[in-house]
Amino acid sequence: MKIVVIGDGKIGFTLTQALVAEGHDLVVIDSQKEPLDRTETALDVQILEGNGASVQVQKAAGVPDADLLIAVTNADETNILCCMIARQLGCPNTIARVRSPEYSEDVYLLKEGMGLNMVVNPERSSAKQIFGLMQYPSFLKRDSFAKGRAEIVEISVKEGSKLDGLVLMDLYKALKIRVLVCAVERAGQVTIPDGQFTLKAGDHVYVTAAMHDLLNMVKAIGLETPKVRSVMIVGGGRISVYLAQMLISGNIDVKIIESNLERCHQLSAQLPKAEIIHGDGTSFALLRQEGIEEMDAIVCLTNLDEQNIIISMYASRIEVPKVLCKVNRTEYTSLLSDKVLEGVITPRILVSNGILRYVRAMENRPGEGVITLHRLVGDRVEALEFAVTNSTWYTDVPLKNIPIKDNFRIAFISRRGVIIVPTGDDYLAVGDTAVIVTTQAGRFAVLNDIFREAPRGGKL
């Protein structure tokens, strides 16, 4: 597809990188030459310097003939205007980044009244992810599928736990709970394990099932942690506002430390039920003074990755039960061991994955594309949810008899609201949705992409 991206900042570059890897034809527009030069050097894309909200610039970029325009500049109003102009020029699909909390309640109006197909808000998405981890602090990461009925969660294997030394074929016998380990990260290597795989202390394990089974699993392996009742947030940006609103609505005490006095006054007005502290959140003395050691969780959300990492390392060392950290530069996370930095939130990755899911769905007939897409283990594993339709091969055939490609695993099947963690005797039926986990690089747009070959003589 031909796609035009307006805005070549952190999110724009991450998104362009992902779309190029999928084989799309891209044009990137930005008003600054420096980021465009970087993108042109790093990626095989066309660049155009100029104002993306200009009709002439959009025409020069080929917007009238494009399949999709994505506006991700730093200004909400500019992004909305870019999309409105693109629709007038004949571009059938538009996506805008809209970040401001003032617009968050107007999403439906923006989509219907201004012709936007999708509105993305990295700050709100990040806050939702953080809030989800506060609800279930035993998990290092959570990704939802099947309209929230099932999840893939990340846990770590502790030395001496029931999982340490467990062969996966014995998992049900040991826990009496039907869950599936769909990916394991060990010493930087990722595996889609089979039943012979043995878990070891230090592994990061991605487990899937219905949420109630996952919670029972946590209890069974002794990983259950107390509920979060008090949270310290360092940094008072947009993510902090969204997150504080969610936490307060959940009757969780919130304390925000912000270094800018004027911003503190704004936060006090926006969040009257939160405690706002004016001070330097990188000062360990201040953190102790404000009671970090008594907190159930700390979330580091300053504008500097380095500050967030240092604060998180300190909080982990003094054993704050739950430590979460925003890191925009993913190369930092690869340099730090999981013991130092476990709970990492990267807003641009969240947005990129959401848009990528939409783009893949555009390429298929309605109802046959990717329903949900999440990337796991530092983007080295994809978990994709597909609908099982009349066009799907091998329906009503036992999974043990289906030629599934290497490095693909059917994590679970959702059938009429019931989550099935499959065995070889289970099957896919029309009307189901199925979540597939893979380490295989490539673009997988429909469920049939996981099969080695089409059935002989037509659909089975």
KAFENZI-V711012 format. One record per helix or strand. SS is the DSSP state (alpha for helix, beta for strand). FROM is the first residue (numbers start at 0). TO is the last residue. If there is no record, write none. Layout:
BEGIN
((SS,FROM,TO) (SS,FROM,TO))
END
This chain:
BEGIN
((beta,1,5) (alpha,9,20) (beta,24,29) (alpha,32,41) (beta,45,48) (alpha,54,59) (alpha,62,64) (beta,67,70) (alpha,75,88) (beta,93,96) (alpha,100,112) (beta,117,119) (alpha,121,134) (beta,140,144) (alpha,145,147) (beta,149,155) (beta,166,166) (alpha,167,174) (beta,179,185) (beta,188,190) (beta,197,197) (beta,203,209) (alpha,210,219) (beta,229,233) (alpha,237,248) (beta,252,257) (alpha,260,269) (beta,274,277) (alpha,283,288) (alpha,291,293) (beta,296,299) (alpha,304,316) (beta,321,325) (alpha,329,334) (beta,342,344) (alpha,346,361) (beta,369,375) (beta,380,386) (beta,397,397) (alpha,398,400) (beta,403,403) (beta,407,414) (beta,417,419) (beta,426,426) (beta,432,437) (alpha,446,449) (beta,450,450))
END
